[in-house]
Amino acid sequence: MLKTFKKLNALVRGDFSRIFAPFFKSTIMGLKCGIVGLPNVGKSTLFNLLSNAKAQSANFPFCTIEPNIGVTSVPDERLNALAKLVHPERIVPATVDIVDIAGLVKGASKGEGLGNKFLANIRETDAILHVIRCFDDENVVHVDGSINPIRDKETIDFELQLKDLESLEKKAERLKRAASTGDKDAKKAVAVLDVYKKHMEKGMPARTAPVDEADKVIIEDAFLLTVKPVMYICNVDEKSVLTGNDYTRKVEEIAQREGAEVLIIAGKLEAEITELEDPEERAMFLEDAGLNEPGMNKLIKSAYKLLNLSTYFTAGVKEVRAWTIENGMTAPQAAGVIHTDFQKGFIKAEVIKFSDYISYGSEQAVKEAGKMSMEGKEYKVEDGDVMNFKFNV
């Protein structure tokens, strides 16, 4: 079969995983968002909603000890729109891994509350979803005895920053020895680390340090926690889901200064919606709450955006599929997300804009209208492109 593909210089559409898995190495991105926060703020509830898994959830601290890992689909109405035209055997959405990390407490950076293990779990994620309790409920215990979202946020930030400062100190010690011998690169690296150190000693995360983009590579092997993009998720009661409350407004003020995103979610309400099996009942429930879509959909889309990702599609009779790429990827790089050999043997890509595909109703109609373009190695894939790759192996 492989010889046939070489001779045909195959034009690929559709069921990649089934046809090519025996021959090619896949490079599909493994994307992870870690859910963090103090104990009892709603992390495991949020995880259950996102992944449809059933992480243990209870009204006491350290209910989650080992991290739960789930996979959630990225909601994308365009996928279903394409499927209605193509009538594929299956639809495959893009996905994001969600990691429910046990609640951090004061002293976590020094090992308190199994902190070292929890911090190591955070290090393995690509982005942080920081859940903050923004509701009053005397029946739900707070680890610090009162509701104060700013204090709670700062507790988590402080522990992550302490761990990062420790990592920076270790790296600086190694570099200073090299710098003392006259190594110019080491001297420059020490100076960059000092910028990070002074910035973080002011209580600021590494991601906002005033460092040139080219110099950020210096800290890559330090695996800093606060360099990761973060989204603050305010868990509120039902009456605050549309307008927020005094708690959420305080979080939004701080997040604005950090350049971070904030999303307001009513975890309890979302859980009730999820329990409804009838789609019409869910729609009615959402309408009664004043929502046009589940908060979980907004969260997943926002997390996808937070990771600087976009989507392109392949559409064939076997499957219509969404593929995850980093913004700015070229056509060969996007092809490589399917299989490495697609990138190595890339010749060109047939590209249809999603809006054109929907307007004309089929690939053939798009071709006849002259709306399909042939793109080479320099083409930067745009979100929503429907693509076929021509390649050599």
C-alpha positions in Angstrom: 0.0 0.0 0.0 2.8 2.4 0.9 4.4 2.0 -2.6 1.0 2.9 -4.1 0.9 6.1 -2.1 4.4 7.0 -3.3 3.4 6.5 -7.0 0.1 8.3 -6.7 1.6 11.3 -4.8 -1.6 11.0 -2.9 -4.2 13.8 -2.4 -5.5 13.1 1.1 -9.0 13.8 2.4 -10.6 12.2 5.4 -9.8 9.1 7.5 -6.1 9.8 8.3 -5.9 7.8 11.5 -7.3 4.6 10.1 -5.4 4.6 6.8 -2.1 6.0 7.8 -1.5 5.0 11.4 0.4 1.8 10.5 2.9 3.8 8.4 3.4 7.3 9.8 4.3 8.9 13.1 1.5 11.2 14.3 2.4 14.7 15.8 -1.1 15.6 17.1 -0.6 18.1 19.8 -1.0 17.1 23.4 -2.6 20.1 25.1 -3.1 20.3 28.8 -4.9 22.8 31.0 -4.4 22.4 34.7 -7.3 23.4 37.1 -5.8 24.9 40.3 -7.1 26.7 43.3 -7.5 26.4 47.1 -9.4 23.4 48.4 -13.2 23.5 48.2 -13.5 26.2 45.5 -15.2 24.0 42.9 -12.2 22.6 41.0 -13.4 19.0 40.9 -16.9 20.1 40.0 -15.5 22.1 37.1 -13.4 19.1 36.0 -16.4 16.8 36.0 -18.3 19.3 33.9 -15.5 19.7 31.4 -14.6 16.1 31.0 -17.8 14.3 31.9 -15.6 12.3 34.2 -16.6 11.8 37.8 -13.8 13.1 39.9 -14.4 12.7 43.6 -16.1 15.8 45.0 -16.9 16.5 48.6 -17.1 19.2 51.2 -13.7 18.9 52.8 -10.1 19.8 51.9 -7.8 17.5 50.0 -10.7 15.5 48.5 -8.5 15.3 45.4 -5.0 13.9 46.0 -4.0 12.3 42.7 -4.6 14.5 39.7 -7.6 13.5 37.6 -7.1 13.7 33.8 -9.9 14.0 31.3 -10.3 14.9 27.7 -12.8 17.5 26.5 -13.9 18.3 23.0 -13.6 21.9 21.8 -17.1 23.1 20.8 -17.1 24.3 17.2 -20.3 24.8 15.4 -18.4 24.9 12.1 -17.6 21.2 12.4 -21.3 20.3 12.4 -22.0 22.7 9.5 -19.4 21.0 7.4 -20.7 17.6 8.3 -24.2 18.5 7.1 -22.8 19.1 3.7 -20.3 16.2 3.5 -22.3 13.5 5.3 -19.2 11.8 6.7 -19.1 8.5 8.6 -17.9 10.3 11.7 -17.1 13.7 13.1 -13.9 14.2 15.1 -13.6 17.5 17.1 -10.4 19.0 18.5 -9.7 18.2 22.1 -7.9 19.6 25.1 -6.7 17.6 28.1 -8.0 18.8 31.5 -6.0 18.1 34.7 -7.7 18.5 38.1 -4.9 19.3 40.5 -5.5 18.9 44.2 -6.0 22.1 46.2 -2.9 24.1 47.1 -2.5 25.6 50.6 -0.1 28.0 52.3 3.3 26.4 52.4 2.8 24.2 49.3 6.1 25.5 47.8 7.8 24.0 50.9 5.9 20.7 50.7 2.9 21.5 52.9 -0.3 19.6 52.0 1.6 17.4 49.5 2.5 20.7 47.8 5.7 19.5 46.0 3.7 16.8 44.2 0.9 19.2 43.3 3.3 21.8 42.0 5.0 19.1 39.8 1.6 18.3 38.3 1.1 22.0 37.4 4.5 22.1 35.7 3.3 19.5 33.2 0.4 21.6 31.9 0.4 24.2 29.1 -2.0 26.7 30.8 -3.5 27.3 34.2 -7.3 27.6 34.9 -7.3 29.2 38.3 -10.6 28.7 40.1 -11.6 31.3 42.7 -14.5 31.1 45.0 -16.8 34.1 44.5 -20.0 32.9 46.3 -21.2 32.8 49.9 -22.5 29.5 51.3 -22.2 28.7 55.0 -22.7 25.0 54.1 -19.4 24.8 52.1 -16.3 25.0 54.2 -13.6 27.5 53.3 -10.0 26.4 54.2 -9.3 29.9 55.6 -12.6 30.3 57.3 -13.9 33.3 55.2 -14.6 34.3 51.6 -11.9 36.6 50.2 -11.1 35.9 46.5 -8.2 38.3 46.4 -6.5 36.7 49.4 -7.2 33.2 47.9 -5.7 34.3 44.6 -2.6 35.7 46.2 -2.2 32.5 48.3 -1.9 30.5 45.1 0.2 33.1 43.3 2.6 33.3 46.3 3.2 29.6 46.4 3.8 29.4 42.7 6.2 32.4 42.7 8.2 31.0 45.6 8.7 27.8 43.7 9.8 29.7 40.6 12.2 31.9 42.6 13.7 28.7 43.9 14.1 27.4 40.4 15.7 30.7 39.2 18.2 30.6 42.1 19.4 27.1 41.2 19.8 28.1 37.5 21.5 31.3 38.4 24.1 29.5 40.6 25.1 27.3 37.7 25.3 30.2 35.3 27.3 32.4 37.7 30.1 29.8 37.7 30.2 29.9 33.9 30.1 33.7 33.9 33.0 33.9 36.3 35.2 32.2 33.6 34.3 35.0 31.1 31.5 33.2 29.3 29.6 36.1 27.7 26.4 34.1 27.1 26.4 33.1 30.7 26.8 36.7 31.8 23.9 37.8 29.7 21.7 34.9 31.0 22.5 35.9 34.6 21.4 39.4 33.9 18.1 38.2 32.4 17.5 35.9 35.3 18.0 38.9 37.6 15.2 40.8 35.8 12.9 37.9 36.4 13.9 37.6 40.0 13.4 41.3 40.8 10.0 41.3 39.0 8.8 38.2 40.9 10.0 39.5 44.2 7.4 42.3 43.7 4.7 39.6 43.7 4.3 39.6 39.9 4.2 36.4 37.7 7.1 35.5 35.4 4.8 35.9 32.3 4.7 39.7 32.8 8.4 40.2 33.3 9.9 43.0 31.1 12.1 40.7 29.1 12.7 40.7 25.3 11.0 37.9 23.5 14.4 36.6 22.2 15.7 36.3 25.8 12.7 34.3 27.1 14.4 31.1 25.8 16.9 31.5 28.7 14.3 30.3 31.3 12.8 27.5 29.3 14.7 24.8 31.1 13.7 26.2 34.5 10.1 25.2 33.8 8.7 28.1 35.7 5.1 27.8 36.8 4.1 31.5 36.6 5.3 31.8 33.0 2.2 29.8 31.9 -0.8 31.7 30.6 -3.6 31.9 33.2 -7.4 32.3 33.2 -9.2 33.2 36.4 -12.5 31.4 36.7 -14.8 33.0 39.2 -17.2 30.4 40.6 -20.4 32.2 41.5 -24.0 31.5 42.6 -26.8 31.4 40.0 -28.0 35.0 40.6 -24.5 36.3 39.8 -23.8 34.3 36.6 -24.9 37.2 34.2 -23.7 40.3 36.0 -21.0 39.0 38.4 -20.8 40.4 42.0 -18.5 42.4 44.2 -16.1 39.4 44.5 -15.8 39.0 40.8 -15.2 42.7 40.2 -12.2 42.6 42.5 -10.8 39.7 40.6 -11.4 41.5 37.3 -9.5 44.6 38.5 -6.4 42.6 39.3 -6.6 40.4 36.2 -6.8 43.5 34.0 -3.5 44.7 35.5 -1.9 41.4 34.8 -3.4 41.1 31.3 -5.1 37.9 32.3 -8.5 36.6 31.3 -11.5 36.2 33.6 -14.5 34.0 33.1 -17.6 33.8 35.4 -19.1 30.4 35.9 -21.9 29.1 38.1 -20.6 25.6 38.8 -23.7 24.4 40.7 -26.0 25.7 37.9 -23.8 24.1 35.2 -23.9 20.8 37.1 -27.7 20.9 37.1 -27.8 21.6 33.3 -25.4 18.7 32.6 -27.7 16.3 34.5 -30.5 16.9 32.0 -30.4 14.4 29.2 -33.0 16.0 26.9 -31.3 18.7 24.7 -34.6 20.6 24.6 -34.8 20.7 28.4 -31.2 21.9 28.5 -32.0 24.7 26.1 -35.0 25.7 28.1 -32.9 25.6 31.3 -30.2 27.8 29.7 -32.9 30.3 28.4 -34.4 30.6 31.9 -31.0 31.4 33.3 -30.4 34.0 30.6 -27.6 32.1 28.9 -27.2 31.5 25.2 -24.8 28.5 25.7 -23.4 26.5 28.6 -20.6 28.2 30.5 -18.5 25.2 29.9 -18.5 25.8 26.2 -17.3 29.4 26.8 -14.6 28.1 29.1 -13.2 25.5 26.7 -13.2 28.0 23.8 -11.5 30.6 26.0 -8.9 28.0 27.1 -8.2 27.1 23.5 -7.7 30.8 22.7 -5.5 31.2 25.8 -3.1 28.6 24.4 -2.8 30.7 21.2 -4.4 27.9 19.1 -6.7 27.8 16.1 -8.4 25.2 14.0 -8.3 24.0 10.5 -10.5 21.2 9.0 -10.3 18.3 6.7 -13.6 17.1 5.1 -14.2 13.8 3.4 -16.7 11.0 3.3 -14.8 9.0 5.9 -14.6 11.9 8.4 -14.9 15.6 9.0 -12.2 16.5 11.5 -10.9 19.5 13.3 -7.1 19.8 13.7 -5.4 21.9 16.4 -2.5 24.2 15.3 -0.6 27.1 16.9 -1.5 30.5 15.4 0.9 31.4 12.6 1.7 27.9 11.5 2.6 27.4 7.8 0.8 24.8 5.6 3.6 22.2 5.9 3.6 22.6 9.7 -0.2 22.2 9.8 0.2 19.1 7.6 2.7 17.8 10.1 0.1 17.9 12.9 -1.6 15.0 11.0 1.6 13.0 10.4 5.3 14.0 10.2 5.6 12.5 6.7 2.9 14.9 5.5 5.2 17.8 6.4 8.4 16.2 5.1 6.8 15.4 1.7 4.6 18.5 1.5 4.1 19.7 -2.1 1.0 22.0 -1.9 -2.3 22.5 -0.2 -5.8 23.0 -1.6 -7.4 25.6 0.6 -11.1 26.5 0.9 -12.3 29.2 3.2 -15.0 27.9 5.6 -17.4 30.7 4.6 -17.0 29.7 0.9 -17.5 26.0 1.6 -20.8 26.8 3.4 -21.9 29.4 0.8 -21.4 27.1 -2.2 -22.4 23.9 -0.5 -19.7 21.5 -1.7 -16.1 21.2 -2.6 -16.9 20.8 -6.3 -19.1 23.9 -6.4 -16.3 25.9 -4.7 -13.8 24.7 -7.4 -16.2 25.6 -10.2 -16.6 29.1 -8.7 -12.8 29.5 -8.6 -12.8 29.9 -4.9 -10.3 27.1 -4.1 -6.7 28.2 -3.8 -3.5 26.2 -4.3 -1.0 27.2 -1.5 2.7 26.5 -1.1 5.1 26.2 1.8 5.0 29.8 2.9 1.2 29.9 3.3 0.1 30.7 6.9 -3.0 28.7 7.7 -6.0 30.7 8.9 -8.5 29.6 11.5 -11.3 27.8 9.7 -9.4 26.8 6.6 -10.7 23.6 5.0 -7.6 21.9 3.6 -6.4 19.0 1.4 -2.7 18.2 1.4 -0.8 16.9 -1.6 2.4 15.3 -0.6 5.2 12.8 -1.5 6.4 10.0 0.8 
